[in-house]
Amino acid sequence: MKEYELIIESYNPCGGREHGKKELMEIETNDPVAYVKGHAQVTEVEVVSENEEEILIEVNQYGYVKRYTFTEI
């Protein structure tokens, strides 16, 4: 299983990113997309970018956006 540093940013369209909430944690997973689907309890996610260094996934739930940034440790 791979280890990741995970940053979860939560914000709504009215307040924007400046007023968002951030969480930082370390997790183990083989599938970041499946992790986000389970964590956010949604069936659809958008992989915004993916490269060797990080994976950026966004979830939009009724106007509230959560951005998950996975960086492999």
PDB file of N, CA, C and O in Angstrom, chain B, residues numbered from 101:
ATOM      1  N   MET B 101       0.830  -1.169   0.000  1.00  0.00           N
ATOM      2  CA  MET B 101       0.000   0.000   0.000  1.00  0.00           C
ATOM      3  C   MET B 101       0.884   1.246   0.000  1.00  0.00           C
ATOM      4  O   MET B 101       1.928   1.263   0.652  1.00  0.00           O
ATOM      5  N   LYS B 102       0.479   2.277  -0.720  1.00  0.00           N
ATOM      6  CA  LYS B 102       1.246   3.518  -0.794  1.00  0.00           C
ATOM      7  C   LYS B 102       0.846   4.452   0.350  1.00  0.00           C
ATOM      8  O   LYS B 102      -0.295   4.447   0.811  1.00  0.00           O
ATOM      9  N   GLU B 103       1.812   5.249   0.792  1.00  0.00           N
ATOM     10  CA  GLU B 103       1.553   6.252   1.825  1.00  0.00           C
ATOM     11  C   GLU B 103       1.506   7.627   1.180  1.00  0.00           C
ATOM     12  O   GLU B 103       2.333   7.966   0.333  1.00  0.00           O
ATOM     13  N   TYR B 104       0.519   8.412   1.600  1.00  0.00           N
ATOM     14  CA  TYR B 104       0.342   9.751   1.062  1.00  0.00           C
ATOM     15  C   TYR B 104       0.186  10.769   2.174  1.00  0.00           C
ATOM     16  O   TYR B 104      -0.354  10.470   3.239  1.00  0.00           O
ATOM     17  N   GLU B 105       0.666  11.979   1.913  1.00  0.00           N
ATOM     18  CA  GLU B 105       0.273  13.134   2.704  1.00  0.00           C
ATOM     19  C   GLU B 105      -0.965  13.665   1.994  1.00  0.00           C
ATOM     20  O   GLU B 105      -0.942  13.877   0.782  1.00  0.00           O
ATOM     21  N   LEU B 106      -2.030  13.877   2.728  1.00  0.00           N
ATOM     22  CA  LEU B 106      -3.298  14.301   2.138  1.00  0.00           C
ATOM     23  C   LEU B 106      -3.702  15.648   2.721  1.00  0.00           C
ATOM     24  O   LEU B 106      -3.772  15.821   3.937  1.00  0.00           O
ATOM     25  N   ILE B 107      -3.966  16.599   1.829  1.00  0.00           N
ATOM     26  CA  ILE B 107      -4.509  17.892   2.228  1.00  0.00           C
ATOM     27  C   ILE B 107      -5.930  17.959   1.693  1.00  0.00           C
ATOM     28  O   ILE B 107      -6.158  17.789   0.495  1.00  0.00           O
ATOM     29  N   ILE B 108      -6.889  18.208   2.588  1.00  0.00           N
ATOM     30  CA  ILE B 108      -8.290  18.355   2.187  1.00  0.00           C
ATOM     31  C   ILE B 108      -8.681  19.814   2.413  1.00  0.00           C
ATOM     32  O   ILE B 108      -8.638  20.314   3.537  1.00  0.00           O
ATOM     33  N   GLU B 109      -9.064  20.487   1.324  1.00  0.00           N
ATOM     34  CA  GLU B 109      -9.510  21.870   1.398  1.00  0.00           C
ATOM     35  C   GLU B 109     -11.011  21.894   1.139  1.00  0.00           C
ATOM     36  O   GLU B 109     -11.482  21.346   0.143  1.00  0.00           O
ATOM     37  N   SER B 110     -11.762  22.532   2.039  1.00  0.00           N
ATOM     38  CA  SER B 110     -13.213  22.653   1.893  1.00  0.00           C
ATOM     39  C   SER B 110     -13.570  24.126   1.785  1.00  0.00           C
ATOM     40  O   SER B 110     -13.160  24.931   2.620  1.00  0.00           O
ATOM     41  N   TYR B 111     -14.336  24.480   0.753  1.00  0.00           N
ATOM     42  CA  TYR B 111     -14.780  25.857   0.614  1.00  0.00           C
ATOM     43  C   TYR B 111     -16.070  25.916  -0.182  1.00  0.00           C
ATOM     44  O   TYR B 111     -16.401  24.984  -0.915  1.00  0.00           O
ATOM     45  N   ASN B 112     -16.803  27.025  -0.034  1.00  0.00           N
ATOM     46  CA  ASN B 112     -18.028  27.199  -0.801  1.00  0.00           C
ATOM     47  C   ASN B 112     -17.834  28.351  -1.778  1.00  0.00           C
ATOM     48  O   ASN B 112     -16.923  29.159  -1.601  1.00  0.00           O
ATOM     49  N   PRO B 113     -18.671  28.440  -2.804  1.00  0.00           N
ATOM     50  CA  PRO B 113     -18.475  29.451  -3.844  1.00  0.00           C
ATOM     51  C   PRO B 113     -18.613  30.887  -3.335  1.00  0.00           C
ATOM     52  O   PRO B 113     -18.020  31.794  -3.919  1.00  0.00           O
ATOM     53  N   CYS B 114     -19.369  31.118  -2.279  1.00  0.00           N
ATOM     54  CA  CYS B 114     -19.557  32.479  -1.770  1.00  0.00           C
ATOM     55  C   CYS B 114     -18.329  32.967  -1.008  1.00  0.00           C
ATOM     56  O   CYS B 114     -17.923  34.120  -1.159  1.00  0.00           O
ATOM     57  N   GLY B 115     -17.741  32.109  -0.199  1.00  0.00           N
ATOM     58  CA  GLY B 115     -16.606  32.501   0.620  1.00  0.00           C
ATOM     59  C   GLY B 115     -15.284  32.376  -0.091  1.00  0.00           C
ATOM     60  O   GLY B 115     -14.328  33.075   0.245  1.00  0.00           O
ATOM     61  N   GLY B 116     -15.214  31.500  -1.065  1.00  0.00           N
ATOM     62  CA  GLY B 116     -13.994  31.296  -1.816  1.00  0.00           C
ATOM     63  C   GLY B 116     -12.911  30.577  -1.026  1.00  0.00           C
ATOM     64  O   GLY B 116     -13.132  30.141   0.104  1.00  0.00           O
ATOM     65  N   ARG B 117     -11.760  30.462  -1.627  1.00  0.00           N
ATOM     66  CA  ARG B 117     -10.641  29.729  -1.035  1.00  0.00           C
ATOM     67  C   ARG B 117     -10.072  30.423   0.196  1.00  0.00           C
ATOM     68  O   ARG B 117      -9.547  29.759   1.089  1.00  0.00           O
ATOM     69  N   GLU B 118     -10.169  31.762   0.256  1.00  0.00           N
ATOM     70  CA  GLU B 118      -9.585  32.479   1.385  1.00  0.00           C
ATOM     71  C   GLU B 118     -10.219  32.067   2.706  1.00  0.00           C
ATOM     72  O   GLU B 118      -9.556  32.098   3.743  1.00  0.00           O
ATOM     73  N   HIS B 119     -11.478  31.686   2.685  1.00  0.00           N
ATOM     74  CA  HIS B 119     -12.198  31.332   3.902  1.00  0.00           C
ATOM     75  C   HIS B 119     -12.386  29.820   4.051  1.00  0.00           C
ATOM     76  O   HIS B 119     -13.198  29.361   4.854  1.00  0.00           O
ATOM     77  N   GLY B 120     -11.644  29.075   3.286  1.00  0.00           N
ATOM     78  CA  GLY B 120     -11.773  27.624   3.321  1.00  0.00           C
ATOM     79  C   GLY B 120     -11.141  27.003   4.555  1.00  0.00           C
ATOM     80  O   GLY B 120     -10.375  27.641   5.278  1.00  0.00           O
ATOM     81  N   LYS B 121     -11.479  25.759   4.770  1.00  0.00           N
ATOM     82  CA  LYS B 121     -10.940  24.982   5.881  1.00  0.00           C
ATOM     83  C   LYS B 121      -9.963  23.961   5.311  1.00  0.00           C
ATOM     84  O   LYS B 121     -10.235  23.350   4.278  1.00  0.00           O
ATOM     85  N   LYS B 122      -8.823  23.774   5.982  1.00  0.00           N
ATOM     86  CA  LYS B 122      -7.825  22.816   5.509  1.00  0.00           C
ATOM     87  C   LYS B 122      -7.548  21.776   6.582  1.00  0.00           C
ATOM     88  O   LYS B 122      -7.466  22.083   7.771  1.00  0.00           O
ATOM     89  N   GLU B 123      -7.406  20.542   6.127  1.00  0.00           N
ATOM     90  CA  GLU B 123      -7.015  19.432   6.998  1.00  0.00           C
ATOM     91  C   GLU B 123      -5.774  18.783   6.400  1.00  0.00           C
ATOM     92  O   GLU B 123      -5.646  18.699   5.179  1.00  0.00           O
ATOM     93  N   LEU B 124      -4.869  18.327   7.243  1.00  0.00           N
ATOM     94  CA  LEU B 124      -3.655  17.647   6.802  1.00  0.00           C
ATOM     95  C   LEU B 124      -3.564  16.321   7.532  1.00  0.00           C
ATOM     96  O   LEU B 124      -3.711  16.268   8.753  1.00  0.00           O
ATOM     97  N   MET B 125      -3.321  15.243   6.782  1.00  0.00           N
ATOM     98  CA  MET B 125      -3.209  13.920   7.404  1.00  0.00           C
ATOM     99  C   MET B 125      -2.319  13.026   6.555  1.00  0.00           C
ATOM    100  O   MET B 125      -2.020  13.339   5.403  1.00  0.00           O
ATOM    101  N   GLU B 126      -1.902  11.916   7.134  1.00  0.00           N
ATOM    102  CA  GLU B 126      -1.173  10.886   6.407  1.00  0.00           C
ATOM    103  C   GLU B 126      -2.070   9.665   6.319  1.00  0.00           C
ATOM    104  O   GLU B 126      -2.669   9.247   7.310  1.00  0.00           O
ATOM    105  N   ILE B 127      -2.158   9.093   5.112  1.00  0.00           N
ATOM    106  CA  ILE B 127      -3.018   7.932   4.897  1.00  0.00           C
ATOM    107  C   ILE B 127      -2.282   6.880   4.085  1.00  0.00           C
ATOM    108  O   ILE B 127      -1.239   7.150   3.488  1.00  0.00           O
ATOM    109  N   GLU B 128      -2.840   5.678   4.071  1.00  0.00           N
ATOM    110  CA  GLU B 128      -2.364   4.598   3.211  1.00  0.00           C
ATOM    111  C   GLU B 128      -3.507   4.161   2.320  1.00  0.00           C
ATOM    112  O   GLU B 128      -4.605   3.880   2.801  1.00  0.00           O
ATOM    113  N   THR B 129      -3.253   4.103   1.017  1.00  0.00           N
ATOM    114  CA  THR B 129      -4.251   3.633   0.065  1.00  0.00           C
ATOM    115  C   THR B 129      -3.562   3.241  -1.236  1.00  0.00           C
ATOM    116  O   THR B 129      -2.502   3.769  -1.571  1.00  0.00           O
ATOM    117  N   ASN B 130      -4.164   2.325  -1.956  1.00  0.00           N
ATOM    118  CA  ASN B 130      -3.684   1.976  -3.288  1.00  0.00           C
ATOM    119  C   ASN B 130      -4.461   2.718  -4.370  1.00  0.00           C
ATOM    120  O   ASN B 130      -4.042   2.754  -5.527  1.00  0.00           O
ATOM    121  N   ASP B 131      -5.606   3.317  -3.989  1.00  0.00           N
ATOM    122  CA  ASP B 131      -6.472   3.969  -4.963  1.00  0.00           C
ATOM    123  C   ASP B 131      -7.016   5.278  -4.388  1.00  0.00           C
ATOM    124  O   ASP B 131      -8.032   5.261  -3.693  1.00  0.00           O
ATOM    125  N   PRO B 132      -6.359   6.421  -4.665  1.00  0.00           N
ATOM    126  CA  PRO B 132      -6.832   7.701  -4.147  1.00  0.00           C
ATOM    127  C   PRO B 132      -8.267   8.047  -4.553  1.00  0.00           C
ATOM    128  O   PRO B 132      -9.003   8.628  -3.755  1.00  0.00           O
ATOM    129  N   VAL B 133      -8.675   7.704  -5.769  1.00  0.00           N
ATOM    130  CA  VAL B 133     -10.043   8.001  -6.214  1.00  0.00           C
ATOM    131  C   VAL B 133     -11.055   7.236  -5.349  1.00  0.00           C
ATOM    132  O   VAL B 133     -12.050   7.816  -4.913  1.00  0.00           O
ATOM    133  N   ALA B 134     -10.819   5.968  -5.102  1.00  0.00           N
ATOM    134  CA  ALA B 134     -11.712   5.181  -4.256  1.00  0.00           C
ATOM    135  C   ALA B 134     -11.721   5.721  -2.828  1.00  0.00           C
ATOM    136  O   ALA B 134     -12.761   5.718  -2.169  1.00  0.00           O
ATOM    137  N   TYR B 135     -10.567   6.183  -2.347  1.00  0.00           N
ATOM    138  CA  TYR B 135     -10.499   6.769  -1.007  1.00  0.00           C
ATOM    139  C   TYR B 135     -11.403   7.996  -0.918  1.00  0.00           C
ATOM    140  O   TYR B 135     -12.155   8.145   0.045  1.00  0.00           O
ATOM    141  N   VAL B 136     -11.331   8.878  -1.924  1.00  0.00           N
ATOM    142  CA  VAL B 136     -12.146  10.099  -1.922  1.00  0.00           C
ATOM    143  C   VAL B 136     -13.625   9.754  -2.007  1.00  0.00           C
ATOM    144  O   VAL B 136     -14.440  10.349  -1.302  1.00  0.00           O
ATOM    145  N   LYS B 137     -13.980   8.805  -2.860  1.00  0.00           N
ATOM    146  CA  LYS B 137     -15.391   8.410  -2.972  1.00  0.00           C
ATOM    147  C   LYS B 137     -15.938   7.918  -1.633  1.00  0.00           C
ATOM    148  O   LYS B 137     -17.077   8.221  -1.278  1.00  0.00           O
ATOM    149  N   GLY B 138     -15.138   7.167  -0.899  1.00  0.00           N
ATOM    150  CA  GLY B 138     -15.569   6.679   0.402  1.00  0.00           C
ATOM    151  C   GLY B 138     -15.588   7.771   1.457  1.00  0.00           C
ATOM    152  O   GLY B 138     -16.505   7.826   2.276  1.00  0.00           O
ATOM    153  N   HIS B 139     -14.586   8.640   1.448  1.00  0.00           N
ATOM    154  CA  HIS B 139     -14.478   9.707   2.437  1.00  0.00           C
ATOM    155  C   HIS B 139     -15.572  10.749   2.251  1.00  0.00           C
ATOM    156  O   HIS B 139     -16.188  11.184   3.224  1.00  0.00           O
ATOM    157  N   ALA B 140     -15.818  11.152   1.008  1.00  0.00           N
ATOM    158  CA  ALA B 140     -16.806  12.184   0.718  1.00  0.00           C
ATOM    159  C   ALA B 140     -18.211  11.609   0.546  1.00  0.00           C
ATOM    160  O   ALA B 140     -19.186  12.355   0.457  1.00  0.00           O
ATOM    161  N   GLN B 141     -18.307  10.301   0.500  1.00  0.00           N
ATOM    162  CA  GLN B 141     -19.576   9.593   0.303  1.00  0.00           C
ATOM    163  C   GLN B 141     -20.282  10.061  -0.963  1.00  0.00           C
ATOM    164  O   GLN B 141     -21.457  10.428  -0.941  1.00  0.00           O
ATOM    165  N   VAL B 142     -19.537  10.039  -2.070  1.00  0.00           N
ATOM    166  CA  VAL B 142     -20.072  10.397  -3.383  1.00  0.00           C
ATOM    167  C   VAL B 142     -19.697   9.319  -4.386  1.00  0.00           C
ATOM    168  O   VAL B 142     -18.826   8.491  -4.122  1.00  0.00           O
ATOM    169  N   THR B 143     -20.355   9.332  -5.533  1.00  0.00           N
ATOM    170  CA  THR B 143     -20.046   8.356  -6.578  1.00  0.00           C
ATOM    171  C   THR B 143     -19.226   8.954  -7.710  1.00  0.00           C
ATOM    172  O   THR B 143     -18.572   8.227  -8.457  1.00  0.00           O
ATOM    173  N   GLU B 144     -19.259  10.303  -7.842  1.00  0.00           N
ATOM    174  CA  GLU B 144     -18.520  10.951  -8.928  1.00  0.00           C
ATOM    175  C   GLU B 144     -17.512  11.942  -8.374  1.00  0.00           C
ATOM    176  O   GLU B 144     -17.834  12.766  -7.517  1.00  0.00           O
ATOM    177  N   VAL B 145     -16.284  11.850  -8.878  1.00  0.00           N
ATOM    178  CA  VAL B 145     -15.230  12.781  -8.520  1.00  0.00           C
ATOM    179  C   VAL B 145     -14.532  13.216  -9.802  1.00  0.00           C
ATOM    180  O   VAL B 145     -14.647  12.552 -10.832  1.00  0.00           O
ATOM    181  N   GLU B 146     -13.814  14.321  -9.739  1.00  0.00           N
ATOM    182  CA  GLU B 146     -13.070  14.803 -10.903  1.00  0.00           C
ATOM    183  C   GLU B 146     -11.584  14.818 -10.574  1.00  0.00           C
ATOM    184  O   GLU B 146     -11.150  15.492  -9.640  1.00  0.00           O
ATOM    185  N   VAL B 147     -10.813  14.072 -11.349  1.00  0.00           N
ATOM    186  CA  VAL B 147      -9.359  14.104 -11.203  1.00  0.00           C
ATOM    187  C   VAL B 147      -8.885  15.324 -11.987  1.00  0.00           C
ATOM    188  O   VAL B 147      -8.888  15.315 -13.218  1.00  0.00           O
ATOM    189  N   VAL B 148      -8.481  16.369 -11.275  1.00  0.00           N
ATOM    190  CA  VAL B 148      -8.102  17.638 -11.893  1.00  0.00           C
ATOM    191  C   VAL B 148      -6.723  17.538 -12.520  1.00  0.00           C
ATOM    192  O   VAL B 148      -6.515  17.991 -13.645  1.00  0.00           O
ATOM    193  N   SER B 149      -5.784  16.950 -11.800  1.00  0.00           N
ATOM    194  CA  SER B 149      -4.449  16.749 -12.354  1.00  0.00           C
ATOM    195  C   SER B 149      -3.797  15.554 -11.687  1.00  0.00           C
ATOM    196  O   SER B 149      -4.096  15.211 -10.543  1.00  0.00           O
ATOM    197  N   GLU B 150      -2.911  14.941 -12.421  1.00  0.00           N
ATOM    198  CA  GLU B 150      -2.201  13.770 -11.904  1.00  0.00           C
ATOM    199  C   GLU B 150      -0.825  13.732 -12.550  1.00  0.00           C
ATOM    200  O   GLU B 150      -0.701  13.770 -13.774  1.00  0.00           O
ATOM    201  N   ASN B 151       0.210  13.656 -11.715  1.00  0.00           N
ATOM    202  CA  ASN B 151       1.564  13.501 -12.210  1.00  0.00           C
ATOM    203  C   ASN B 151       2.332  12.629 -11.216  1.00  0.00           C
ATOM    204  O   ASN B 151       1.738  12.078 -10.289  1.00  0.00           O
ATOM    205  N   GLU B 152       3.614  12.503 -11.399  1.00  0.00           N
ATOM    206  CA  GLU B 152       4.410  11.632 -10.537  1.00  0.00           C
ATOM    207  C   GLU B 152       4.475  12.141  -9.100  1.00  0.00           C
ATOM    208  O   GLU B 152       4.676  11.354  -8.175  1.00  0.00           O
ATOM    209  N   GLU B 153       4.307  13.443  -8.905  1.00  0.00           N
ATOM    210  CA  GLU B 153       4.454  14.028  -7.579  1.00  0.00           C
ATOM    211  C   GLU B 153       3.161  14.098  -6.789  1.00  0.00           C
ATOM    212  O   GLU B 153       3.168  13.883  -5.577  1.00  0.00           O
ATOM    213  N   GLU B 154       2.040  14.400  -7.457  1.00  0.00           N
ATOM    214  CA  GLU B 154       0.792  14.544  -6.719  1.00  0.00           C
ATOM    215  C   GLU B 154      -0.431  14.243  -7.577  1.00  0.00           C
ATOM    216  O   GLU B 154      -0.377  14.256  -8.807  1.00  0.00           O
ATOM    217  N   ILE B 155      -1.535  13.971  -6.883  1.00  0.00           N
ATOM    218  CA  ILE B 155      -2.828  13.736  -7.519  1.00  0.00           C
ATOM    219  C   ILE B 155      -3.800  14.725  -6.900  1.00  0.00           C
ATOM    220  O   ILE B 155      -3.904  14.804  -5.676  1.00  0.00           O
ATOM    221  N   LEU B 156      -4.516  15.485  -7.729  1.00  0.00           N
ATOM    222  CA  LEU B 156      -5.469  16.484  -7.272  1.00  0.00           C
ATOM    223  C   LEU B 156      -6.867  16.062  -7.705  1.00  0.00           C
ATOM    224  O   LEU B 156      -7.140  15.904  -8.895  1.00  0.00           O
ATOM    225  N   ILE B 157      -7.749  15.882  -6.722  1.00  0.00           N
ATOM    226  CA  ILE B 157      -9.110  15.414  -6.979  1.00  0.00           C
ATOM    227  C   ILE B 157     -10.087  16.407  -6.362  1.00  0.00           C
ATOM    228  O   ILE B 157      -9.874  16.875  -5.243  1.00  0.00           O
ATOM    229  N   GLU B 158     -11.171  16.734  -7.096  1.00  0.00           N
ATOM    230  CA  GLU B 158     -12.188  17.641  -6.570  1.00  0.00           C
ATOM    231  C   GLU B 158     -13.544  16.969  -6.537  1.00  0.00           C
ATOM    232  O   GLU B 158     -13.877  16.149  -7.393  1.00  0.00           O
ATOM    233  N   VAL B 159     -14.321  17.337  -5.523  1.00  0.00           N
ATOM    234  CA  VAL B 159     -15.689  16.864  -5.360  1.00  0.00           C
ATOM    235  C   VAL B 159     -16.561  18.105  -5.189  1.00  0.00           C
ATOM    236  O   VAL B 159     -16.235  18.984  -4.391  1.00  0.00           O
ATOM    237  N   ASN B 160     -17.663  18.185  -5.928  1.00  0.00           N
ATOM    238  CA  ASN B 160     -18.600  19.295  -5.792  1.00  0.00           C
ATOM    239  C   ASN B 160     -19.915  18.733  -5.282  1.00  0.00           C
ATOM    240  O   ASN B 160     -20.582  17.958  -5.968  1.00  0.00           O
ATOM    241  N   GLN B 161     -20.280  19.136  -4.061  1.00  0.00           N
ATOM    242  CA  GLN B 161     -21.530  18.673  -3.461  1.00  0.00           C
ATOM    243  C   GLN B 161     -22.432  19.869  -3.228  1.00  0.00           C
ATOM    244  O   GLN B 161     -22.275  20.585  -2.239  1.00  0.00           O
ATOM    245  N   TYR B 162     -23.373  20.090  -4.129  1.00  0.00           N
ATOM    246  CA  TYR B 162     -24.364  21.156  -3.995  1.00  0.00           C
ATOM    247  C   TYR B 162     -23.717  22.523  -3.810  1.00  0.00           C
ATOM    248  O   TYR B 162     -24.185  23.318  -2.995  1.00  0.00           O
ATOM    249  N   GLY B 163     -22.659  22.808  -4.545  1.00  0.00           N
ATOM    250  CA  GLY B 163     -21.993  24.098  -4.481  1.00  0.00           C
ATOM    251  C   GLY B 163     -20.822  24.154  -3.520  1.00  0.00           C
ATOM    252  O   GLY B 163     -20.022  25.087  -3.586  1.00  0.00           O
ATOM    253  N   TYR B 164     -20.700  23.187  -2.636  1.00  0.00           N
ATOM    254  CA  TYR B 164     -19.575  23.125  -1.713  1.00  0.00           C
ATOM    255  C   TYR B 164     -18.496  22.245  -2.336  1.00  0.00           C
ATOM    256  O   TYR B 164     -18.759  21.106  -2.721  1.00  0.00           O
ATOM    257  N   VAL B 165     -17.292  22.776  -2.431  1.00  0.00           N
ATOM    258  CA  VAL B 165     -16.207  22.075  -3.098  1.00  0.00           C
ATOM    259  C   VAL B 165     -15.208  21.561  -2.074  1.00  0.00           C
ATOM    260  O   VAL B 165     -14.846  22.258  -1.126  1.00  0.00           O
ATOM    261  N   LYS B 166     -14.771  20.318  -2.288  1.00  0.00           N
ATOM    262  CA  LYS B 166     -13.681  19.750  -1.509  1.00  0.00           C
ATOM    263  C   LYS B 166     -12.589  19.368  -2.487  1.00  0.00           C
ATOM    264  O   LYS B 166     -12.836  18.708  -3.497  1.00  0.00           O
ATOM    265  N   ARG B 167     -11.375  19.795  -2.170  1.00  0.00           N
ATOM    266  CA  ARG B 167     -10.223  19.478  -3.003  1.00  0.00           C
ATOM    267  C   ARG B 167      -9.283  18.599  -2.188  1.00  0.00           C
ATOM    268  O   ARG B 167      -8.877  18.958  -1.083  1.00  0.00           O
ATOM    269  N   TYR B 168      -8.944  17.442  -2.752  1.00  0.00           N
ATOM    270  CA  TYR B 168      -8.060  16.474  -2.106  1.00  0.00           C
ATOM    271  C   TYR B 168      -6.746  16.465  -2.867  1.00  0.00           C
ATOM    272  O   TYR B 168      -6.722  16.188  -4.067  1.00  0.00           O
ATOM    273  N   THR B 169      -5.656  16.765  -2.180  1.00  0.00           N
ATOM    274  CA  THR B 169      -4.323  16.751  -2.797  1.00  0.00           C
ATOM    275  C   THR B 169      -3.505  15.640  -2.153  1.00  0.00           C
ATOM    276  O   THR B 169      -3.173  15.711  -0.969  1.00  0.00           O
ATOM    277  N   PHE B 170      -3.181  14.612  -2.934  1.00  0.00           N
ATOM    278  CA  PHE B 170      -2.404  13.474  -2.466  1.00  0.00           C
ATOM    279  C   PHE B 170      -0.959  13.643  -2.928  1.00  0.00           C
ATOM    280  O   PHE B 170      -0.703  13.806  -4.121  1.00  0.00           O
ATOM    281  N   THR B 171      -0.021  13.605  -1.993  1.00  0.00           N
ATOM    282  CA  THR B 171       1.403  13.654  -2.313  1.00  0.00           C
ATOM    283  C   THR B 171       2.039  12.417  -1.724  1.00  0.00           C
ATOM    284  O   THR B 171       1.996  12.205  -0.512  1.00  0.00           O
ATOM    285  N   GLU B 172       2.639  11.587  -2.591  1.00  0.00           N
ATOM    286  CA  GLU B 172       3.224  10.329  -2.111  1.00  0.00           C
ATOM    287  C   GLU B 172       4.424  10.612  -1.206  1.00  0.00           C
ATOM    288  O   GLU B 172       5.271  11.458  -1.497  1.00  0.00           O
ATOM    289  N   ILE B 173       4.459   9.875  -0.106  1.00  0.00           N
ATOM    290  CA  ILE B 173       5.553  10.016   0.868  1.00  0.00           C
ATOM    291  C   ILE B 173       6.668   9.073   0.517  1.00  0.00           C
ATOM    292  O   ILE B 173       7.684   9.034   1.211  1.00  0.00           O
TER     293      ILE B 173
END
